[in-house]
């Protein structure tokens, strides 16, 4: 598999989202064709390559006038590996987030 940057998209049904029920209105996909067989956003996995970048983008599902901004990316748990060397807002796209993957 060719090493390349990875783009992850969080698609949010902004018409239906409610506090405490976010996972029911969110789906993930990426440009690496990684399947999410459970349709559960908490179980989504994506391939990333060392020394490449990973981008996170938020998109509304049906209402293009809505915006979905990614403001932070966190590790799942304190003992999970931290695979990002740097992270922060993507200067090339408002509302996106970018990380540089470690070696």
TAQUIMO-V331604 format. One record per run of one state. SS is the DSSP state (~ for helix, > for strand, _ for the rest). FROM is the first residue (numbers start at 1). LEN is the number of residues. If there is no record, write none. Layout:
ss;from;len
SS;FROM;LEN
SS;FROM;LEN
This chain:
ss;from;len
_;1;5
>;6;7
_;13;9
~;22;3
_;25;1
>;26;5
_;31;10
~;41;3
_;44;9
>;53;8
_;61;23
>;84;6
_;90;7
>;97;5
_;102;2
